[in-house]
Amino acid sequence: MRVAVADVLGWLATGISHGEIISDYPELTEDDIRACLAYAADRERRLLTAPIPTLSRRTAGKDSSSLPQR
């Protein structure tokens, strides 16, 4: 049986302990749970955020249809 990383992370986020998860899903190990946490940490580090463009005084108050499209 496969268990999604998102499910494991969700259970941990709600306060379910490693032991409770393993009790409910005996095919999982402590290493599997730590691997889910490592995956989430790595994914978070890799997320790129783009700056939100600010409106200049020239464009403030104009509707978005008059702004240059990218």
Secondary structure, 3 states (H helix, E strand, C coil): CCCCHHHHHHHHHCCCCHHHHHHHCCCCCHHHHHHHHHHHHHHHHHCCCCCCCCCCCCCCCCCHHHCCCC
